[in-house]
Amino acid sequence: MPDQTKRPRIIAIANQKGGVGKTTTAINLAAALAVGGLKILLIDIDPQGNASTGLGIGHELREGGTYALLAGETTLAEATLQTSVENLSIVPAVPDLIGADMEFSQQDGREFLLRNAFAQGCDADVIFIDCPPGLGLLTLNGLVAADAVLVPLQAEFFALEGISQLIRTIEMVKRSLNPSLELEGIVLTMTDKRNNLSEQVSTDVRGYFKTQVFETAIPRNIRITEAPSHGIPVLLYDFRSTGAQAYLALAAEFLRRSKARRVVA
């Protein structure tokens, strides 16, 4: 039975723009923290199911998954599967999620379906929610269930255009549905020090958002892009790669920030 007195910190990983490294960050940050000894649960509510695939969960193993969890057809414990990474488990996504916005849109309390599922208790230290791109009902459920939002932001011009909309959405959710929601931080992804535009975008983001931007940036790295096809995080695929080392550094910074937050609180 889960320890009902223990409440994990819940982090939604979200960006309405696709292709910014959101799922890659969900997989690899979760794995880095798990390798460090924390119990991590990853909730995949993206209908594409890339986080599930990237952690080696075949479609034949995903029966029910997060769709059944949101529909109240299964419990959090029943829907959770162990991955190949020690201390890292996942509730996988299933194709049925594609119709979730339409199916659940008329349901009372539709914004609280995921939060209600978490009320059953969980023995994880941290829960990450991999939200789909866009700001539909699934992402809204992730934001309402979360304590904070982690925003991966690709260091390129078009990625900047949508972040103000996401920040406004976070503020709207905080005002009306989840008063405790906060911005965990922004993680710059796919950075390239050889690219002047990438460096300029990184500088601009840090100049505007200040300390809300993680010091650790995730570089473009072929090992990061290769790892999901093997169903494992980059840490297991090539531990010495710059991508793996960047996610280890991000995990360490995530823990430092979490500790500092607890001290202030």
VENFEN-V988940 format. One record per residue. RES is the residue in one small letter. PSI is psi in whole degrees, 0 to 359 (* if undefined). Layout:
# VENFEN-V988940
RES&PSI + RES&PSI
This chain:
# VENFEN-V988940
m&139 + p&151 + d&107 + q&343 + t&348 + k&125 + r&118 + p&155 + r&134 + i&121 + i&120 + a&130 + i&112 + a&147 + n&127 + q&344 + k&135 + g&163 + g&24 + v&6 + g&20 + k&304 + t&322 + t&319 + t&320 + a&311 + i&309 + n&328 + l&317 + a&316 + a&319 + a&320 + l&323 + a&318 + v&329 + g&356 + g&355 + l&149 + k&119 + i&136 + l&128 + l&124 + i&117 + d&103 + i&18 + d&118 + p&336 + q&334 + g&25 + n&328 + a&321 + s&314 + t&318 + g&344 + l&17 + g&20 + i&105 + g&157 + h&331 + e&346 + l&357 + r&18 + e&125 + g&289 + g&214 + t&337 + y&311 + a&327 + l&314 + l&326 + a&355 + g&20 + e&351 + t&165 + t&165 + l&317 + a&318 + e&329 + a&351 + t&134 + l&145 + q&140 + t&182 + s&350 + v&124 + e&137 + n&4 + l&118 + s&168 + i&145 + v&110 + p&161 + a&152 + v&157 + p&336 + d&339 + l&339 + i&323 + g&10 + a&318 + d&317 + m&317 + e&322 + f&355 + s&331 + q&3 + q&135 + d&138 + g&29 + r&335 + e&347 + f&13 + l&316 + l&319 + r&318 + n&323 + a&327 + f&342 + a&345 + q&345 + g&154 + c&142 + d&14 + a&155 + d&321 + v&137 + i&126 + f&138 + i&115 + d&102 + c&153 + p&159 + p&148 + g&171 + l&43 + g&196 + l&325 + l&313 + t&319 + l&319 + n&320 + g&317 + l&323 + v&327 + a&342 + a&158 + d&329 + a&164 + v&128 + l&127 + v&106 + p&134 + l&116 + q&137 + a&68 + e&160 + f&310 + f&334 + a&333 + l&331 + e&325 + g&350 + i&328 + s&324 + q&319 + l&319 + i&320 + r&322 + t&318 + i&317 + e&322 + m&315 + v&321 + k&320 + r&321 + s&336 + l&332 + n&83 + p&337 + s&358 + l&136 + e&167 + l&114 + e&322 + g&173 + i&132 + v&118 + l&129 + t&162 + m&38 + t&154 + d&107 + k&343 + r&350 + n&117 + n&321 + l&318 + s&316 + e&322 + q&318 + v&316 + s&317 + t&317 + d&316 + v&315 + r&325 + g&325 + y&314 + f&354 + k&232 + t&355 + q&348 + v&128 + f&141 + e&322 + t&128 + a&148 + i&119 + p&162 + r&130 + n&126 + i&329 + r&325 + i&318 + t&335 + e&326 + a&316 + p&330 + s&344 + h&359 + g&27 + i&155 + p&162 + v&334 + l&324 + l&335 + y&313 + d&89 + f&327 + r&354 + s&157 + t&329 + g&314 + a&316 + q&327 + a&319 + y&329 + l&318 + a&321 + l&319 + a&318 + a&319 + e&322 + f&316 + l&320 + r&316 + r&320 + s&319 + k&316 + a&322 + r&319 + r&323 + v&316 + v&319 + a&*
